[in-house]
Amino acid sequence: MRLILLGPPGAGKGTQAQRLVEKHGIPQLSTGDMLRAAVQAGTEVGKRAKAVMDAGELVSDAIVNAIVAERIDQPDCARGFILDGYPRTLVQADAVEAMLAERGIALDTVIELVVDDKALVGRIVKRAEDAKAAGQPVRKDDNPAVFEERLREYYKKTAPLIGYYYAKGKLKTVDGMAGIDAVTSEIGNVLAAAAR
């Protein structure tokens, strides 16, 4: 099973990806984690990424794509994987198509978690309050102003992927505003239908 989870920040992609990892035994591929791992491992592409990050610059699509390609060649991805937070742009989506085609594999489905933006801001505020109450550090992106900037960035760069995958017949939507268990159940239904 090879799938992409789409949706704005705070939609619950990370929570659902973790549940899919536990249920199906396939890895969740987060570009942030992959970048850190490649840098730590000192791979060729990791060294290139480290030089860019050390210079305080954003890692290019070419480097991110190379890290993803390197990661999906690992043995634990043989049965599938979940892409979370990647692709973020149409250019990266084309790169994913090309790298999968090169390997003779295809994307099974793209699941969009459909959410209400105003309610998302409320979710973020509550998550920050819960973290404070539990004595845990508050994520820097759990600030409403920072979050709203991330939302704008999502709609500008990533939302076009909804049409891209819809046109390919890969897009399925799930109500991301439902309870966590209900969202998990609906994703399970989508995956079961896709496997038929």
N, C-alpha and C positions, 0 to 999 in steps of 0.2 A: 504494500500500500504506500503510494507516494502522494502526499497531499500538501496543499498550501492553506494556511489559515489567514484570512484577510479580515480587516476591520480596523477602526481607528484605535489609538492608544486608549487603554482602559476598558476595551470591549470584552476582555476575558480570554484573549488568545492564549496567554501563558498558562492560565489555569486549565483550560481545555486541552492544551498540548500535553501537559503533565499527565492528565487522566488518560489520554490516548497512548502515551509512552507506557504507562503501567498496564493498560489493558492489552495492547498489541505487541509490546516488547520491541518497538522500533524507536530510534532516537529522534529527539527534537533538535533540529538544527537552527540555532540562533546565531546570526552573523557575529554578534558581539562576542559570544563564547568561542566561536570558531576563530575569530581574529586573535583573541587572547591566547588560545591553544596553539595556533600556528606560530605566533611570536615566541611563546614559551618553548616550543619544540625546536625553534630555530630553523624551520624549513625555509626553502628558498623564497617562497612567496611570503612567509612570515617575516623574513629579514627585510623584504621590500616594504611590507606594511609597517614594521617597527620604525624604519627610517622616516616614513611619511608622518606617522603619529608623533615621533620624537620632535619633528619639525613643527608640530602643532597644526598640521593640515588634516583635511578629511581624506580618508582612504578612497582611492578611485574605484569606479565600477570594475575596471580590469582586475584590480587586486582582489576585490570582494568576490568577483566571479571565479577567479582562480582558486581562492580559498574554499569556496563552495564546491567547486569541481574536485579539488583534492579530498575534501571531506566525504563526498558521496561515493568515492572510490574505496573508503574504508570498509572492512568486512561487516561491521555492525549495520551498515546501510543496505546490505544485499537484499534484505526482505522488505525494505522500504524506509521512509523517513517522513518527518513533518517539517516543512519549512515555515518558520515563524519569524516575521519581520523581514523577510526576503522572499521574492523580489519586492523592492519598494518603488521601482519605476518601470516604465515600458521597456527601456533599454535593457534593464536587468531581466525582465520577463522574457525578452527575446533570447537573452543569454542562457536562461534556464532551459528554454525549448531546445536550443542548439546543443547544450551539454548533455541533455537527456537523450536526444536523437543520436548523438555520437556514440552513446553507450547502448543504444538499441532498447531504451526503456521509455516509458511514457508517464506523464502525470495522470493519476487516477481522477482526482477531483480537487476543486478549489472551493473551500467553504468560507462564505462571507458571514461574519457575525454582524447582523443588522442591529444598530443601537440608536437611541435618542441622545443627541449631543448634550442637551441640557441636563438630562439625567446622568450622563457620564460625568459631568463636572461635579454633580452631587456625590457620585460614587468616589471620585478622587478625594473630595473634601473629607468624606467619611473614612476612607482608607488612611488618610493622614491623621485624623482624630484617633482612630483605633490604634495606629502605631504609637502615637504619643501616649495614649492611655496604658498601653502595654509596656511602656518604657523602651520601645524600639526606635531606632532612627527613622526619621521620615524621609522617604525618597525625594530627591530634589525636584523630580518632575511631578510630585504630588502637590504642587502649588498651582492654584487655579489659573494664574496668568501664564505660567510656563506651559501648563497643560493646554490652554487655549491656543498658544503658539504652535504646539505640536499638532493639534487638531487641524489648524490652517495648513500646516506643512503636509499633513496626511491628505487633505482634500486636493491640494495642488499637485502633489507628485504621485501618490499611491492610489487614490480613488479611480484614476483612469484604468487601472487593472481590472476593475469590475466589468467594464464593457469589453475589455480585451478577452477575458476568460469566458464571458457570456457568449461572445461571438464564436468561440471555439467549442461551445457546448460543454464546458467543464464546470461552470459556476453553479453552485447550490447555495441557497440562503437559509440561515437559521436565525430565529429571533434571539438575539443576544441579550435582550432585556428580561428574558425569563429567568427563573431561578437557576443556579449553577447545575443542579442535577437534571433539570428539564432540558437545559442546553446540551448537556452530555448525552442525554437520551436521544435528542433530535439529531445530533451529530452521528450517533450510532445508527440511526435509521437511514440517514443519508449515505453512510459508508456501506451499509448492508445493501441498499438499492444499487449503489455504484458497482458492487462486487458481483451483481447478478448478470 
